[in-house]
Amino acid sequence: MRIGSAIVLIWLIIGVVAAAERNYFSNDRTNCAELSNITLTIVAGPLNYMGVNPKVKCNTPEPSK
């Protein structure tokens, strides 16, 4: 169990490093797509360095008048 936890922790740390290299944390205001891209990049972890570049396209509905 400890080895699995360590692997997951290292996986997520690598994902955070990849997100930081893409400057995802530099923007003060984030929208749905940016937050989704950050999350997917972190979850993808080391796959980011193998060519995976997860992107999400979010369209939120406009408020009615």
Contacts in CASP RR format, 6 or more apart in sequence:
PFRMAT RR
TARGET T0000
AUTHOR 0000-0000-0000
METHOD contacts of the structure
MODEL  1
MRIGSAIVLIWLIIGVVAAAERNYFSNDRTNCAELSNITLTIVAGPLNYM
GVNPKVKCNTPEPSK
11 45 0 8 1.000
11 46 0 8 1.000
12 42 0 8 1.000
12 43 0 8 1.000
12 45 0 8 1.000
14 45 0 8 1.000
14 46 0 8 1.000
14 48 0 8 1.000
14 49 0 8 1.000
15 41 0 8 1.000
15 42 0 8 1.000
15 43 0 8 1.000
15 44 0 8 1.000
15 45 0 8 1.000
15 46 0 8 1.000
15 48 0 8 1.000
16 42 0 8 1.000
18 41 0 8 1.000
18 42 0 8 1.000
18 44 0 8 1.000
18 45 0 8 1.000
18 48 0 8 1.000
18 49 0 8 1.000
19 25 0 8 1.000
19 38 0 8 1.000
19 41 0 8 1.000
19 42 0 8 1.000
22 41 0 8 1.000
24 34 0 8 1.000
24 37 0 8 1.000
24 38 0 8 1.000
24 41 0 8 1.000
25 38 0 8 1.000
27 34 0 8 1.000
30 38 0 8 1.000
31 58 0 8 1.000
32 56 0 8 1.000
32 58 0 8 1.000
32 60 0 8 1.000
33 55 0 8 1.000
33 56 0 8 1.000
33 57 0 8 1.000
33 58 0 8 1.000
36 56 0 8 1.000
36 58 0 8 1.000
37 54 0 8 1.000
37 55 0 8 1.000
37 56 0 8 1.000
40 54 0 8 1.000
40 55 0 8 1.000
40 56 0 8 1.000
41 48 0 8 1.000
41 54 0 8 1.000
44 52 0 8 1.000
44 54 0 8 1.000
END
